[in-house]
Every structure is written in structure tokens, then in C-alpha cells.
Amino acid sequence: MIHKLYFFLLFMVLILPSLGLTSLDLFFQWLFDTKFLALAKLRFECVFLPNQGAFFVNYIIAAALVGSGMELLRVPNLLIFSIRMAMARSAAERKLVEQNQATEFECGATYAWMLSSFTVIMAYSITCPVIVPFGLLYMILKHLVDKHNLYFAYLPAPLDMKIHYTAVNQALSAPIICLFWLYFFSVLRTGFTTDTSLFTLVVLGVTISICIGYTCFGHFKYLSPHNYKINEEVDGTHNVNPQPVYVPKVLQSAPSQPASLDRKVQSYGAVETSPSPSDNPGSASVPEPGPSHA
């Protein structure tokens, strides 16, 4: 899901507004429809205008301030909780709704939204440098808000480590789009044969080759941010602490006492001071002398 949502947001937020197009339908007509190309006029000289950079700066500011505030408020969850509480018919149902109101954190959708904003920041970081400080503000607020929600608002969810690797590999497309945007800007302003355009083209080709070799063929692994170190003891065994397993409240049982501990038996009067024979496992039980029968 992270790939599909990321590419959809990339088209709708970055590519289509930058090219002056309004939808994917118009984009595909511009690519494949010959009649549309003969009738319509697309002026690429209007790309990278100052007001267009202001549009993306306003988008990042809105995502940093308004988006972070809405994530803290969690308005959709509040509406769903209010509707479920209004439809509850008894106190037991209302208590059940209160206990089950928390949801799991959607890492895939959150990664896709954050990566799309990061790609917008990277794409316009050179042609519109004023977006960089607001992008830093967005990253800081996003980190704080997600940290708060993970600690206090959402349930712990079992996640596969591959989703984090996928998100890091997906972030490699941001510098490629940044260099492609810079090359497009240089070609439109200066032409194909200038020194800046040729140098940008060479850097773009080298970057694409490194990213493809790292992602598809496993080269340049020493540049990977996934190189974790495991502490080893002197005897060579791995010192890996087992992670606690999350168990829902429904499946949790009361903690049972160990069998080795002595259980307290309810006492009645003078029996409390007299130890039972089972308290001393090492002592043999001696039967009490009974009345002798003549």
C-alpha cells in the first residue's frame, strides 16, 4: 500500500501541479492523444515561476501547522467514537465502546504522506530555497506528534521490519526527483548544451545508477542506513534481549503464583500456630498414637 499511495500523492501533489495540469486524465491525454497535442497549448516556460514555489511553500506550512494539529486532535476517531457512544443502548455497551476506542497506528499511510511531503521539500529545495526551513519545521512537528500518538493514543501494533526498509528505500526517489527538477529548470532557462545542464545531467545519471544498483542489485551496501551492530559478550554469545510480546487485554489472565512459593491457607483459631505436615517436606509424618484396644 505504501508504494501505491506514495506514487498517487506524488502525482497529485508534485508532478501535476508543477506541469500545470489538473488531473491524471489530462496528463495521459497530453502523453498519448495526438489530437489533444495539436489543439492544446502547453507552455513549459510557465513552470518554476515564483508564485508556483509559493504554492508549495504554503502547502508545507499547512501540512506542518494545520496537519500536525489535526493529527493531535484526531477528529475522525472522535467522530467515530461519538457515533458509537450515541448508538450504544446500555451501560455495558458504552463501557465496551470506551475500552475499544483506541486503534492501531497506520504506518503505511503515515509513511506515504510523510515521504510525499519530504519529496516536495527535496524537489524545490534548490529552485525555491525558502521551502527548506519550513520543511525542517514540518519534520520536527511530525516527529513530535507521531511520538506522542504512538505513546499515548494508539495501540501497539505488530509490524514487519520490511515496512521500515521499504520506506527508507522509497525515500531514495526524493533526490532523484530533485536533480531531475533542477535539470528541467536548467534546460528551460539556459538550453541543452550549456555547462550547467550537462553537469546536472551527468550527476542525475550517476545518482540514478547508484540508486538502481543499491535497490535492485544489492551494491553499495556500506552506504545503507540499515547497518545495525549487535553487542557480543566475551564468550562469543550474542547478548540479545527478548522483546516483550504484546497480549490483548482479553487474553491476559491474572498472574499466577509460582509453585515453589508457599501458599497461605486460611487459618481458624489455634490451627494457625500449628504447622501442617506438608510445610516440612523433609520431615517424615509420625502417626498419632490411638487408643489401645485390649
N, C-alpha and C positions, 0 to 999 in steps of 0.2 A: 504493500500500500504506500510505503514511503516514496518509492520511485514514481508511481503514477501521480500522486498528489503533488510531489515536487515539480515534475515537468508541467503539470497543469497550471500551478501557480506561477511557474517561470514564464510560461506563455502569456498568461493573463495579466501579470503584474509588470514584467520587464520587457519582453520581446515585442508584443503587440503595441503597447503604448509608445515604445521607443521608435517603432517604424511608422507611427501614425495610423495604425489600423485599429479597428474597433472590435473585431471578433475573429475567431478561428476560421469561420466561413469565408470572410473577406481575405484572410491570409492564404487559404488554399485556392481561392479564385485568382488571386494575384500570382500564385505559383504555376497553376496548370491551365487556366482558362485563357485562350488566346484572344477571344473577343473582348474579354474584360481588360486585357492589356492594351488592346487597340483603342478602346473607348476611354478608359480611366487614365488619369494623370497622377502619378505618384512622384512627388518631389522629395528626393532624399536629401536635398540641400537644407530642408527644414528640420532634419534630425540634429540632435545635440544643440538645440537652441537654449539660451539661458532660462527661459520660462519652463522648458521641459525638465531641466535639472531641478528647478524649484518644485516641480510636481513630485519628484521622487524624494526630495528633502522633506516636504510636507508629509509624504507617506510614511517615512521612517519616524518622524516626530510623532505622528498619530499612533503608529504601532508601538512606540516606546512609552508614551504617556497614557493615551486612551486604552490601548490594548492591554497594557500591564494592569491598569486599574480595573478593567472588566474581568481579567483573569483572577484578580483578588476577590472581586465581588461574587464571581461565579453565578451570574444571573440565570443562565439556563438551568443549572442544578437547583437554584432557589425556586424557579417557577415549577419545575417538576415536583419538587418536594411539597410546595403549596397545593398543587393539584391533587397529589396523592393523599395529603392530610385532609383536604376537603372531601374527598371521596371515601375516606375511612368511616365506617359505621359504628365502631365500638372502640373502647379504650384499648383493647388488645391489639386491634389493627393499627391504631395510632402509635402505640408503643413499638410495633413491628416496623412501621414506616420510619420512625425515628432511629431505630437500630440499624436499618439497612439503607440509610440515606447517602452514605459515602460510596463513591465509585472508584474504580481504578484509574490510574494516570495513563492517558493515551500517549505513549511515547512516539508512536509512528507519526501521528498527525502533528504533534508538537515539534518533532524534528523537521518535518516537511515545511511547516510555517517558518520556523527559525532559519532554516537553510535558504528559503526563498528570500527572506529579508537580508540575510548575510550576502547572498549573491547580488542583490540590488546595491548594497553598500560597496561591494568589491567592484562591480561593473562601472559605477560612477565615481569611484574614489580618485581617479586621475583626471577625468574630464570635468568633474564637479567636486573639488576637494572639500567644500563646506559640508558635504554629507558625512564625512568621517567622524567628527566629534559627536554628531547625533547618532551615528551608528554605534559608537562606543557607549553612549548613554543607553541605547536600546539593549545592548548586550549585558550591561551591568544590571539594569532593571529586570531583564528577562531572567538572568541568573538568580537574583534575589527572590523574585516572585515564584519561580519554579521550585526553588529550595524551600520556601515557606509552604507551598501547596503540597510538596512531597512529604514534608514532616507532619503537617497538621490537618490537611484537608482530604487527601486521597488515601485509599487503601494500598498496602504493599502488594505489588503485582509480580508474579514470576515472569521474568524476562529472559530472553535468549541473548547471549552476548553478541550474536551476529548483528543485531539491530544497531548496536553502537559502532561496530566495524563498518556497517553499511552507511551510516550517517557520516562517518569520517571520510570514507571513500567518495561519497556523494558531494562532499564539500570541495573536492578537487576540481569540480566544474566551475567554481567561482573564479579562480584566477585565469582559467582558460577564457571564460566569457569576458573578463576584464581586459585581457590582451586583445581579444577579437574586437571588442568595442573600441579600444584605442587604435587598432589598425583601421577599422572602418572610419573612425573620425579623421585619422591622418590621410586616408585616401580621398575622402570627400573634400578636405580642406586644401591639401597640397598636391595630390595626384599619386599615381602608382610608382613612378620612377624616382621619387625623392629619397634622400638618405633616411629620413625618419620612418617612412613607410616600409622600406626594405629591411631596416633593422628591426622594426616591430614584427614584420612577417617572419624573420629568422627566429626571434625569441618566441613567437607563437608556435612555430613548428617544433622547436626544441621542447617547449613545455608540453605540448600535446604528445610528443613521443615519450617523454618521461612518464606522463600520467597513464598512457596506454600500456607501457612496459610494466609499470608498477601494478596496475589494476588487473590486466589480463594475463601477463606472463610471469608475474612474481619477481621482477627485477627491482633493484633499489630498495630492498627490504630494510637496509640500515637507516633509511630516511623515514621509516614508519614510526608513527607515534604510539604503536601498539607493543613496543618492546618493553615488557614488564620483567622485573628482576624478582626472583624468589630467594628469600634468605635461607641459607643452609646451615645446619649445625656442624659441630666439629666432626661428629662421626659420619657425616655424609648424608644423613636422612633429611628429608625436606620438612621444614617447620611450617606446615600449612594448617591453619586453624579452621576447623569445620564451621561453616556458616550456619546460623540458626535457620531452621525451616519454618516458614510461616504456616500456621494451622488456623483455620477459621474458628470463630467463637463457638459455632455449633458443634464442631468436632472436638473441642477442648473439654477434657474431663478434669475433675478435681485431683490435685496432686496427691498420689498415694504415698503412704509412709513406707520406708524400706523395711524389708522383712527382718533385717538384723537388729532393728530397734525394738525395745521392749514396749509392748502396748499397755496402756493404762487401762486397767479393769476397774469398773465401778465397784467401790467398796461399800460394805454395810457394817458399820459399827466396829466391833473388835476384830473382824476379819481383816481390816485394813493394815493392822500391825503385824499380822502373821503372814510370813512369806509362803507362797504357794510352792509346791514341789517342782513345778515347771520353771521357776525362776533360776534355780541352780541346776543346769543340765549335767554338771559333773557329779553331783551327789546322788547316790542310789536311794530309792524310796524304801523306807522301812515300814512294814505294815504294823498298825497299832495292835497291841495285844487285846484280844477279845475275851469275853467271859469263858472261863473253862467249864467244860461240861463233865461232870462227874460220871 
